[in-house]
């Protein structure tokens, strides 16, 4: 178990930001609205580039952004009581400050090059799992980082310092998982043997893999690989996602 950050910097929520290239924003946002069954907030920002996917119950934890340039990707908002104290702690652990706004947030880069934000917006209630017409259930529930192998150990140590909480190693060698607990998302890190940069994707958990894959494909996703307990899909807007089967008891 990793040591716990002090109260002022201990995360109490996580938000996954889906950052879309300009020409992929419309299709990507429409897909994730349908995939989650969530509503959408009014667009905001100087260029109406931000919006929140609004769950049917619980607090928001998924947001979308239209980038000014660059490739579609994900970043993570880490909610803490004091973003600037947390930023100082993150810098001591190896993060690099990218930008700060004394009004609301701090942007940093992890030792392996993953960009994340420290924010203070309140949230505490995890949204319920959605039940679909076929009777099966699903929810976006995991944020995954594929980390270049040579940077993996340092990135795991940094993530444990930043997020605290219990961590465990999965069946896959060297794969580290922070279970969600009271947060809306698990965080998983795994080594990428041949990658030179960190990449990210989301996991959708379900109690019926075939039904969930069929549902997402009908919404526009494309199958990349389907295995016994996991499927890899490409969503409209260019983002990869995994659909992971769990026993029905895990949804109780």
Backbone as CSV, one residue per row, in Angstrom:
resi,resn,N_x,N_y,N_z,CA_x,CA_y,CA_z,C_x,C_y,C_z
1,UNK,0.848,-1.194,0.000,0.000,0.000,0.000,0.879,1.238,0.000
2,UNK,0.567,2.202,-0.902,1.320,3.447,-0.939,0.933,4.318,0.249
3,UNK,1.863,5.184,0.677,1.562,6.098,1.743,0.498,7.105,1.332
4,UNK,-0.259,7.606,2.316,-1.337,8.527,2.025,-0.830,9.966,1.981
5,UNK,-1.223,10.746,0.946,-0.874,12.165,0.937,-1.542,12.875,2.109
6,UNK,-0.986,13.994,2.564,-1.637,14.764,3.622,-3.034,15.223,3.199
7,UNK,-3.863,15.577,4.178,-5.257,15.907,3.899,-5.411,16.984,2.834
8,UNK,-4.617,18.018,2.864,-4.788,19.126,1.931,-4.490,18.786,0.490
9,UNK,-3.768,17.693,0.245,-3.398,17.332,-1.124,-3.925,15.955,-1.517
10,UNK,-4.719,15.334,-0.655,-5.229,13.995,-0.939,-6.395,14.083,-1.921
11,UNK,-6.344,13.387,-3.052,-7.437,13.458,-4.025,-8.752,12.921,-3.459
12,UNK,-9.846,13.619,-3.797,-11.169,13.147,-3.399,-12.039,12.846,-4.621
13,UNK,-11.530,13.089,-5.848,-12.301,12.828,-7.063,-11.360,12.842,-8.254
14,UNK,-11.769,12.199,-9.335,-11.035,12.215,-10.597,-12.010,12.501,-11.733
15,UNK,-11.578,13.296,-12.704,-12.352,13.557,-13.909,-11.487,13.241,-15.124
16,UNK,-12.005,12.412,-16.014,-11.316,12.124,-17.274,-11.759,13.143,-18.319
17,UNK,-10.791,13.809,-18.918,-11.043,14.784,-19.970,-10.735,14.150,-21.313
18,UNK,-11.717,14.109,-22.201,-11.530,13.616,-23.555,-11.219,14.809,-24.440
19,UNK,-9.968,14.915,-24.847,-9.474,16.058,-25.608,-9.418,15.685,-27.085
20,UNK,-10.272,16.319,-27.899,-10.403,15.939,-29.300,-9.724,16.942,-30.224
21,UNK,-9.066,16.399,-31.255,-8.606,17.246,-32.346,-9.803,17.991,-32.929
22,UNK,-9.597,19.197,-33.481,-10.741,20.012,-33.911,-11.724,19.288,-34.821
23,UNK,-11.229,18.505,-35.784,-12.130,17.849,-36.731,-12.727,16.552,-36.202
24,UNK,-12.374,16.154,-34.978,-12.912,14.931,-34.385,-13.831,15.207,-33.196
25,UNK,-13.964,16.481,-32.837,-14.708,16.844,-31.631,-16.183,16.484,-31.736
26,UNK,-16.826,16.814,-32.855,-18.253,16.566,-32.990,-18.598,15.093,-32.919
27,UNK,-17.898,14.282,-33.717,-18.173,12.848,-33.736,-17.799,12.202,-32.411
28,UNK,-16.676,12.619,-31.834,-16.242,12.040,-30.573,-17.193,12.345,-29.439
29,UNK,-17.638,13.586,-29.344,-18.574,13.973,-28.289,-19.906,13.242,-28.445
30,UNK,-20.417,13.160,-29.669,-21.685,12.466,-29.898,-21.586,10.997,-29.511
31,UNK,-20.467,10.355,-29.839,-20.312,8.947,-29.498,-20.308,8.739,-27.989
32,UNK,-19.533,9.517,-27.264,-19.425,9.287,-25.822,-20.702,9.655,-25.083
33,UNK,-21.458,10.607,-25.606,-22.785,10.860,-25.032,-23.656,9.618,-25.152
34,UNK,-23.669,9.025,-26.342,-24.495,7.845,-26.560,-23.951,6.630,-25.812
35,UNK,-22.633,6.496,-25.775,-22.017,5.337,-25.123,-22.307,5.317,-23.628
36,UNK,-22.330,6.491,-23.010,-22.587,6.576,-21.570,-24.066,6.733,-21.236
37,UNK,-24.842,7.255,-22.186,-26.234,7.590,-21.897,-26.373,8.885,-21.128
38,UNK,-25.319,9.695,-21.100,-25.334,10.942,-20.330,-25.826,12.109,-21.178
39,UNK,-26.323,13.131,-20.501,-26.634,14.384,-21.153,-25.372,15.207,-21.340
40,UNK,-25.551,16.427,-21.808,-24.392,17.304,-21.998,-24.747,18.699,-21.497
41,UNK,-23.777,19.332,-20.858,-23.962,20.680,-20.335,-23.906,21.696,-21.474
42,UNK,-24.272,22.950,-21.213,-23.989,23.997,-22.197,-22.478,24.086,-22.448
43,UNK,-22.107,24.390,-23.688,-20.691,24.549,-23.996,-20.191,25.844,-23.370
44,UNK,-18.928,25.841,-22.985,-18.339,26.994,-22.306,-16.900,27.182,-22.795
45,UNK,-16.279,28.268,-22.327,-14.943,28.606,-22.779,-14.998,29.709,-23.817
46,UNK,-13.860,30.326,-24.087,-13.806,31.447,-25.024,-14.265,31.055,-26.419
47,UNK,-14.027,29.807,-26.803,-14.430,29.329,-28.126,-15.465,28.210,-28.015
48,UNK,-16.199,28.170,-26.898,-17.184,27.100,-26.644,-16.548,25.728,-26.830
49,UNK,-15.359,25.577,-26.264,-14.571,24.364,-26.493,-14.734,23.303,-25.410
50,UNK,-15.420,23.616,-24.309,-15.561,22.676,-23.201,-17.028,22.303,-22.985
51,UNK,-17.254,21.069,-22.540,-18.587,20.652,-22.099,-18.421,19.479,-21.141
52,UNK,-19.436,19.254,-20.346,-19.459,18.163,-19.365,-20.505,17.137,-19.771
53,UNK,-20.139,15.861,-19.694,-21.131,14.801,-19.851,-21.822,14.625,-18.505
54,UNK,-23.124,14.816,-18.476,-23.888,14.900,-17.233,-24.594,13.574,-16.975
55,UNK,-24.184,12.845,-15.930,-24.805,11.544,-15.667,-26.234,11.682,-15.176
56,UNK,-26.975,10.583,-15.255,-28.362,10.579,-14.792,-28.464,10.624,-13.275
57,UNK,-27.393,10.261,-12.595,-27.319,10.330,-11.142,-25.868,10.443,-10.731
58,UNK,-25.607,10.958,-9.544,-24.236,11.122,-9.096,-23.585,12.350,-9.702
59,UNK,-22.295,12.478,-9.478,-21.549,13.659,-9.902,-20.799,13.411,-11.207
60,UNK,-20.539,14.486,-11.919,-19.857,14.413,-13.215,-18.409,13.949,-13.047
61,UNK,-17.932,13.154,-14.020,-16.537,12.729,-13.996,-15.958,12.542,-15.398
62,UNK,-16.741,12.937,-16.419,-16.288,12.877,-17.804,-16.558,14.223,-18.461
63,UNK,-15.544,14.790,-19.101,-15.693,16.067,-19.798,-15.028,15.976,-21.164
64,UNK,-15.441,16.864,-22.068,-14.880,16.896,-23.413,-14.293,18.281,-23.678
65,UNK,-13.302,18.302,-24.565,-12.647,19.545,-24.947,-12.281,19.473,-26.431
66,UNK,-12.523,20.558,-27.139,-12.038,20.680,-28.515,-10.687,21.398,-28.473
67,UNK,-9.637,20.694,-28.874,-8.304,21.269,-28.862,-8.161,22.304,-29.978
68,UNK,-7.273,23.261,-29.767,-6.959,24.203,-30.835,-6.126,23.547,-31.920
69,UNK,-5.300,22.586,-31.532,-4.468,21.826,-32.458,-4.017,20.567,-31.737
70,UNK,-3.374,19.668,-32.465,-2.861,18.457,-31.845,-3.793,17.283,-32.005
71,UNK,-3.325,16.129,-31.546,-4.033,14.875,-31.720,-4.999,14.608,-30.565
72,UNK,-6.022,13.832,-30.843,-6.980,13.406,-29.824,-6.260,12.619,-28.729
73,UNK,-6.616,12.897,-27.484,-5.946,12.264,-26.352,-6.815,12.425,-25.105
74,UNK,-6.307,11.955,-23.979,-6.966,12.108,-22.688,-6.049,12.852,-21.727
75,UNK,-6.658,13.579,-20.792,-5.893,13.996,-19.619,-6.775,13.811,-18.387
76,UNK,-6.191,13.927,-17.242,-6.878,13.646,-15.983,-6.902,14.888,-15.114
77,UNK,-8.082,15.217,-14.598,-8.208,16.232,-13.553,-8.223,15.519,-12.210
78,UNK,-7.293,15.877,-11.344,-7.205,15.318,-9.996,-7.752,16.363,-9.039
79,UNK,-8.850,16.039,-8.364,-9.520,16.992,-7.476,-8.927,16.883,-6.072
80,UNK,-8.451,17.999,-5.558,-7.815,18.041,-4.244,-8.303,19.281,-3.494
81,UNK,-8.224,19.291,-2.159,-8.669,20.471,-1.414,-7.867,21.732,-1.748
82,UNK,-6.565,21.591,-1.964,-5.691,22.740,-2.203,-4.790,22.442,-3.402
83,UNK,-5.167,22.877,-4.634,-4.376,22.550,-5.819,-2.935,23.036,-5.767
84,UNK,-2.686,24.161,-5.139,-1.329,24.703,-5.150,-0.425,23.983,-4.159
85,UNK,-0.966,23.587,-3.030,-0.193,22.739,-2.123,0.069,21.384,-2.763
86,UNK,-0.945,20.841,-3.460,-0.762,19.563,-4.143,0.249,19.681,-5.270
87,UNK,0.273,20.833,-5.949,1.244,21.042,-7.023,2.665,21.052,-6.470
88,UNK,2.862,21.689,-5.321,4.193,21.698,-4.708,4.627,20.284,-4.339
89,UNK,3.693,19.495,-3.808,4.007,18.110,-3.466,4.310,17.296,-4.718
90,UNK,3.557,17.537,-5.788,3.786,16.812,-7.036,5.143,17.174,-7.636
91,UNK,5.519,18.442,-7.551,6.834,18.849,-8.056,7.958,18.191,-7.260
92,UNK,7.787,18.093,-5.958,8.801,17.414,-5.147,8.925,15.939,-5.526
93,UNK,7.810,15.360,-6.009,7.816,13.951,-6.399,8.292,13.736,-7.830
94,UNK,8.531,14.838,-8.574,9.087,14.708,-9.912,8.288,15.319,-11.031
95,UNK,7.135,15.930,-10.754,6.334,16.569,-11.794,6.951,17.901,-12.207
96,UNK,6.577,18.363,-13.383,7.025,19.658,-13.907,5.803,20.556,-14.068
97,UNK,5.880,21.778,-13.560,4.785,22.737,-13.692,4.688,23.207,-15.141
98,UNK,3.471,23.141,-15.691,3.231,23.592,-17.064,2.532,24.935,-17.069
99,UNK,1.495,25.087,-16.229,0.727,26.326,-16.193,-0.064,26.352,-14.898
100,UNK,-0.396,27.541,-14.450,-1.235,27.655,-13.264,-2.171,28.838,-13.395
101,UNK,-3.333,28.711,-12.812,-4.313,29.770,-12.715,-4.696,29.886,-11.253
102,UNK,-4.433,30.995,-10.653,-4.765,31.159,-9.243,-6.269,31.138,-9.003
103,UNK,-7.044,31.129,-10.098,-8.494,31.113,-9.944,-9.042,29.700,-9.763
104,UNK,-8.396,28.683,-10.420,-9.071,27.392,-10.367,-8.195,26.156,-10.505
105,UNK,-7.046,26.195,-11.173,-6.368,24.937,-11.468,-4.868,25.132,-11.674
106,UNK,-4.161,23.982,-11.657,-2.732,23.947,-11.955,-2.512,22.798,-12.936
107,UNK,-1.709,23.042,-13.965,-1.394,22.026,-14.967,0.050,21.559,-14.766
108,UNK,0.247,20.243,-14.710,1.574,19.685,-14.520,1.811,18.537,-15.495
109,UNK,3.072,18.120,-15.577,3.453,16.982,-16.395,4.194,15.991,-15.510
110,UNK,3.812,14.733,-15.590,4.412,13.685,-14.763,5.826,13.367,-15.250
111,UNK,6.595,12.593,-14.475,7.956,12.245,-14.909,8.006,11.566,-16.274
112,UNK,6.959,10.820,-16.642,6.949,10.150,-17.941,6.342,11.009,-19.052
113,UNK,5.862,12.205,-18.704,5.334,13.115,-19.716,3.832,13.166,-19.837
114,UNK,3.098,12.613,-18.868,1.639,12.642,-18.890,1.144,13.950,-18.283
115,UNK,0.284,14.662,-19.016,-0.254,15.935,-18.541,-1.509,15.711,-17.699
116,UNK,-1.567,16.390,-16.556,-2.741,16.307,-15.693,-2.964,17.661,-15.029
117,UNK,-4.173,17.856,-14.515,-4.524,19.103,-13.845,-4.900,18.824,-12.400
118,UNK,-4.599,19.768,-11.535,-5.052,19.757,-10.151,-6.141,20.810,-10.018
119,UNK,-7.318,20.387,-9.578,-8.479,21.264,-9.477,-9.117,21.071,-8.107
120,UNK,-10.074,21.935,-7.784,-10.700,21.839,-6.462,-12.215,21.721,-6.512
121,UNK,-12.807,21.573,-7.697,-14.262,21.481,-7.792,-14.783,20.307,-6.964
122,UNK,-15.831,20.537,-6.165,-16.346,19.467,-5.305,-17.098,18.402,-6.082
123,UNK,-17.007,17.172,-5.624,-17.762,16.034,-6.150,-17.536,14.877,-5.198
124,UNK,-18.517,13.992,-5.085,-18.355,12.888,-4.137,-19.198,11.655,-4.434
125,UNK,-20.224,11.763,-5.296,-21.151,10.658,-5.506,-20.875,9.997,-6.852
126,UNK,-20.456,8.734,-6.819,-20.138,8.005,-8.042,-21.428,7.697,-8.803
127,UNK,-21.490,7.990,-10.100,-22.704,7.698,-10.875,-23.001,6.205,-10.916
128,UNK,-24.264,5.860,-11.026,-24.628,4.437,-11.073,-24.252,3.805,-12.406
129,UNK,-24.155,2.501,-12.408,-23.960,1.750,-13.641,-25.231,1.841,-14.482
130,UNK,-25.075,2.017,-15.798,-26.231,2.118,-16.688,-26.739,0.726,-17.047
131,UNK,-28.049,0.590,-17.119,-28.666,-0.646,-17.613,-29.293,-0.344,-18.974
132,UNK,-28.957,-1.178,-19.975,-29.385,-0.927,-21.345,-30.584,-1.800,-21.714
133,UNK,-31.122,-1.556,-22.901,-32.346,-2.233,-23.323,-32.204,-3.754,-23.331
134,UNK,-31.015,-4.249,-23.625,-30.798,-5.698,-23.653,-30.801,-6.310,-22.255
135,UNK,-30.716,-5.461,-21.229,-30.664,-5.933,-19.848,-29.282,-5.942,-19.262
136,UNK,-28.241,-5.757,-20.089,-26.880,-5.752,-19.555,-26.533,-4.367,-19.015
137,UNK,-25.417,-4.286,-18.301,-24.998,-3.055,-17.642,-23.566,-2.689,-18.021
138,UNK,-23.264,-1.397,-17.907,-21.895,-0.955,-18.200,-21.668,0.447,-17.634
139,UNK,-20.396,0.799,-17.501,-20.011,2.159,-17.094,-18.541,2.378,-17.419
140,UNK,-18.176,3.579,-17.835,-16.771,3.960,-17.956,-16.185,3.999,-16.555
141,UNK,-15.149,3.184,-16.292,-14.726,3.036,-14.905,-13.213,2.985,-14.696
142,UNK,-12.417,3.092,-15.758,-10.970,2.976,-15.554,-10.222,3.891,-16.509
143,UNK,-9.205,4.566,-15.978,-8.309,5.427,-16.747,-6.965,4.712,-16.832
144,UNK,-6.495,4.454,-18.047,-5.297,3.630,-18.247,-4.175,4.430,-18.892
145,UNK,-2.968,4.230,-18.381,-1.768,4.834,-18.953,-0.821,3.724,-19.386
146,UNK,-0.437,3.759,-20.651,0.594,2.870,-21.178,1.893,3.668,-21.190
147,UNK,2.853,3.238,-20.376,4.044,4.037,-20.076,5.277,3.384,-20.694
148,UNK,6.125,4.154,-21.381,7.371,3.577,-21.903,8.101,2.786,-20.821
149,UNK,8.597,1.628,-21.191,9.143,0.686,-20.206,10.229,1.322,-19.345
150,UNK,11.110,2.101,-19.944,12.231,2.659,-19.193,11.791,3.704,-18.176
151,UNK,10.575,4.228,-18.310,10.065,5.236,-17.380,9.002,4.678,-16.442
152,UNK,8.696,3.408,-16.594,7.531,2.839,-15.906,7.680,2.863,-14.387
153,UNK,8.804,2.396,-13.861,8.965,2.321,-12.406,8.847,3.701,-11.775
154,UNK,9.465,4.700,-12.382,9.396,6.062,-11.842,7.982,6.614,-11.917
155,UNK,7.258,6.272,-12.990,5.890,6.777,-13.140,4.955,6.144,-12.122
156,UNK,5.135,4.851,-11.837,4.318,4.192,-10.817,4.572,4.824,-9.455
157,UNK,5.841,5.046,-9.121,6.170,5.667,-7.841,5.541,7.054,-7.736
158,UNK,5.578,7.803,-8.835,4.981,9.136,-8.827,3.464,9.058,-8.666
159,UNK,2.809,8.161,-9.412,1.353,8.029,-9.326,0.918,7.627,-7.925
160,UNK,1.673,6.757,-7.289,1.343,6.352,-5.928,1.457,7.536,-4.969
161,UNK,2.451,8.369,-5.193,2.618,9.562,-4.354,1.486,10.559,-4.602
162,UNK,1.113,10.748,-5.851,0.081,11.718,-6.202,-1.299,11.290,-5.722
163,UNK,-1.651,10.025,-5.961,-3.020,9.563,-5.722,-3.228,8.893,-4.377
164,UNK,-2.134,8.406,-3.758,-2.282,7.689,-2.496,-3.153,6.462,-2.675
165,UNK,-3.761,6.028,-1.591,-4.677,4.900,-1.652,-3.970,3.569,-1.774
166,UNK,-4.698,2.461,-1.726,-4.100,1.137,-1.922,-3.796,0.905,-3.396
167,UNK,-2.704,0.230,-3.661,-2.341,-0.182,-5.016,-2.109,-1.687,-5.010
168,UNK,-2.331,-2.298,-6.163,-2.024,-3.718,-6.268,-1.516,-4.039,-7.663
169,UNK,-0.806,-5.153,-7.759,-0.313,-5.613,-9.046,-1.311,-6.590,-9.630
170,UNK,-1.644,-6.400,-10.908,-2.577,-7.281,-11.580,-1.865,-8.532,-12.080
171,UNK,-2.635,-9.388,-12.744,-2.071,-10.631,-13.273,-0.963,-10.336,-14.264
172,UNK,-1.175,-9.304,-15.094,-0.136,-8.942,-16.049,1.103,-8.490,-15.294
173,UNK,2.287,-8.998,-15.615,3.503,-8.611,-14.883,3.751,-7.103,-14.941
174,UNK,3.994,-6.540,-13.777,4.374,-5.142,-13.715,3.239,-4.159,-13.865
175,UNK,1.991,-4.626,-13.960,0.865,-3.731,-14.150,0.327,-3.284,-12.791
176,UNK,0.248,-1.982,-12.583,-0.155,-1.430,-11.297,-1.553,-0.839,-11.389
177,UNK,-2.378,-1.097,-10.381,-3.754,-0.620,-10.360,-4.060,0.044,-9.035
178,UNK,-4.627,1.243,-9.117,-5.214,1.872,-7.938,-6.718,1.700,-8.041
179,UNK,-7.323,0.796,-7.247,-8.781,0.642,-7.291,-9.477,1.950,-6.940
180,UNK,-10.649,2.155,-7.516,-11.330,3.427,-7.378,-11.680,3.758,-5.932
181,UNK,-12.169,2.790,-5.170,-12.646,3.117,-3.832,-13.805,4.096,-3.921
182,UNK,-13.665,5.271,-3.320,-14.712,6.290,-3.363,-14.606,7.180,-4.590
183,UNK,-13.638,6.925,-5.456,-13.464,7.714,-6.673,-14.270,7.087,-7.816
184,UNK,-14.526,7.828,-8.885,-15.317,7.255,-9.980,-14.516,6.394,-10.945
185,UNK,-13.177,6.433,-10.851,-12.328,5.731,-11.799,-11.198,4.993,-11.099
186,UNK,-10.947,3.749,-11.512,-9.668,3.119,-11.222,-8.595,3.833,-12.050
187,UNK,-7.344,3.733,-11.623,-6.216,4.203,-12.428,-5.253,3.039,-12.602
188,UNK,-4.938,2.736,-13.856,-4.076,1.592,-14.163,-2.880,2.051,-14.987
189,UNK,-1.705,1.602,-14.592,-0.484,1.848,-15.354,0.091,0.520,-15.801
190,UNK,0.519,0.466,-17.054,1.175,-0.737,-17.545,2.340,-0.342,-18.446
191,UNK,3.404,-1.154,-18.467,4.570,-0.820,-19.282,4.313,-1.103,-20.751
192,UNK,4.779,-0.211,-21.601,4.685,-0.374,-23.052,6.108,-0.581,-23.583
193,UNK,6.373,-1.767,-24.064,7.745,-2.161,-24.400,8.373,-1.288,-25.475
194,UNK,7.610,-0.915,-26.491,8.215,-0.261,-27.647,7.785,1.191,-27.820
195,UNK,7.014,1.717,-26.879,6.530,3.093,-26.984,7.590,4.084,-26.527
196,UNK,7.566,5.272,-27.096,8.471,6.342,-26.675,7.754,7.423,-25.885
197,UNK,6.414,7.410,-25.902,5.622,8.394,-25.177,4.463,7.699,-24.459
198,UNK,3.973,8.336,-23.402,2.804,7.829,-22.692,1.577,7.921,-23.598
199,UNK,0.751,6.878,-23.605,-0.549,6.935,-24.261,-1.621,6.563,-23.243
200,UNK,-2.852,6.913,-23.539,-3.940,6.740,-22.580,-5.178,6.173,-23.270
201,UNK,-6.008,5.491,-22.506,-7.304,5.049,-22.999,-8.213,4.771,-21.805
202,UNK,-9.493,4.562,-22.080,-10.481,4.294,-21.048,-10.955,2.853,-21.130
203,UNK,-11.388,2.326,-19.981,-12.039,1.018,-19.923,-13.518,1.212,-19.606
204,UNK,-14.351,0.480,-20.320,-15.768,0.354,-20.004,-15.967,-1.037,-19.403
205,UNK,-16.485,-1.110,-18.187,-16.769,-2.414,-17.590,-18.207,-2.809,-17.898
206,UNK,-18.448,-4.104,-18.009,-19.774,-4.598,-18.348,-19.977,-5.995,-17.786
207,UNK,-21.223,-6.392,-17.626,-21.528,-7.761,-17.214,-21.905,-8.640,-18.407
208,UNK,-21.811,-8.094,-19.645,-22.080,-8.884,-20.853,-21.220,-8.310,-21.975
209,UNK,-20.063,-8.926,-22.198,-19.099,-8.385,-23.151,-19.688,-8.303,-24.552
210,UNK,-20.283,-9.379,-25.033,-20.790,-9.394,-26.403,-21.863,-8.326,-26.616
211,UNK,-22.783,-8.200,-25.658,-23.862,-7.219,-25.795,-23.320,-5.798,-25.783
212,UNK,-22.353,-5.536,-24.917,-21.800,-4.180,-24.838,-20.995,-3.846,-26.097
213,UNK,-20.207,-4.789,-26.590,-19.455,-4.543,-27.823,-20.416,-4.279,-28.975
214,UNK,-21.466,-5.082,-29.099,-22.441,-4.868,-30.166,-23.089,-3.488,-30.043
215,UNK,-23.404,-3.087,-28.819,-24.026,-1.775,-28.611,-23.100,-0.653,-29.058
216,UNK,-21.844,-0.724,-28.666,-20.895,0.336,-29.010,-20.568,0.350,-30.496
217,UNK,-20.496,-0.823,-31.111,-20.269,-0.882,-32.556,-21.459,-0.276,-33.304
218,UNK,-22.666,-0.526,-32.821,-23.849,0.073,-33.446,-23.823,1.593,-33.349
219,UNK,-23.133,2.112,-32.334,-23.015,3.562,-32.162,-21.884,4.158,-32.997
220,UNK,-21.093,3.289,-33.657,-20.053,3.791,-34.544,-18.642,3.358,-34.230
221,UNK,-18.431,2.634,-33.114,-17.085,2.146,-32.796,-16.705,1.018,-33.754
222,UNK,-15.403,0.785,-33.890,-14.900,-0.294,-34.740,-14.140,-1.305,-33.895
223,UNK,-14.354,-2.579,-34.167,-13.630,-3.640,-33.473,-12.167,-3.662,-33.929
224,UNK,-11.264,-3.727,-32.953,-9.860,-3.984,-33.251,-9.467,-5.407,-32.877
225,UNK,-9.888,-5.834,-31.696,-9.597,-7.198,-31.249,-10.622,-7.574,-30.199
226,UNK,-11.094,-8.818,-30.229,-12.056,-9.311,-29.248,-11.500,-10.592,-28.652
227,UNK,-11.398,-10.615,-27.316,-10.888,-11.773,-26.601,-11.958,-12.293,-25.653
228,UNK,-11.602,-13.260,-24.824,-12.592,-13.885,-23.958,-13.208,-12.902,-22.978
229,UNK,-12.388,-12.070,-22.360,-12.898,-11.173,-21.324,-12.651,-9.702,-21.629
230,UNK,-12.138,-9.385,-22.833,-11.850,-7.991,-23.160,-11.937,-7.779,-24.660
231,UNK,-12.430,-6.617,-25.054,-12.445,-6.221,-26.458,-11.791,-4.853,-26.586
232,UNK,-11.032,-4.661,-27.655,-10.398,-3.387,-27.951,-11.127,-2.771,-29.132
233,UNK,-11.629,-1.562,-28.937,-12.399,-0.864,-29.955,-11.760,0.482,-30.263
234,UNK,-12.093,1.014,-31.429,-11.731,2.389,-31.770,-13.011,3.188,-31.883
235,UNK,-13.135,4.210,-31.072,-14.343,5.024,-31.046,-14.284,6.098,-32.123
236,UNK,-15.435,6.582,-32.606,-15.431,7.757,-33.471,-14.688,8.902,-32.787
237,UNK,-13.915,9.608,-33.558,-13.058,10.625,-32.973,-11.654,10.108,-32.730
238,UNK,-11.407,8.818,-32.994,-10.049,8.297,-32.984,-9.539,7.773,-31.668
239,UNK,-10.383,7.700,-30.637,-9.911,7.276,-29.327,-10.104,5.766,-29.138
240,UNK,-9.079,5.105,-28.626,-9.170,3.673,-28.322,-9.863,3.486,-26.986
241,UNK,-10.698,2.445,-26.888,-11.278,2.078,-25.602,-11.307,0.568,-25.495
242,UNK,-11.246,0.089,-24.266,-11.363,-1.339,-23.994,-12.678,-1.607,-23.281
243,UNK,-13.326,-2.694,-23.651,-14.524,-3.161,-22.957,-14.111,-4.398,-22.177
244,UNK,-14.331,-4.365,-20.870,-13.829,-5.416,-19.984,-15.001,-6.074,-19.282
245,UNK,-15.053,-7.395,-19.337,-16.129,-8.151,-18.709,-15.813,-8.407,-17.252
246,UNK,-16.779,-8.129,-16.380,-16.709,-8.465,-14.975,-17.900,-9.325,-14.616
247,UNK,-17.775,-10.118,-13.559,-18.913,-10.898,-13.109,-20.038,-9.980,-12.650
248,UNK,-21.253,-10.443,-12.814,-22.414,-9.627,-12.461,-22.375,-9.168,-11.013
249,UNK,-21.784,-9.973,-10.136,-21.707,-9.604,-8.724,-20.911,-8.319,-8.503
250,UNK,-20.003,-8.016,-9.431,-19.196,-6.804,-9.286,-20.031,-5.548,-9.441
251,UNK,-21.246,-5.664,-9.982,-22.103,-4.516,-10.183,-23.119,-4.341,-9.068
252,UNK,-23.095,-5.227,-8.103,-24.089,-5.149,-7.036,-23.870,-3.917,-6.169
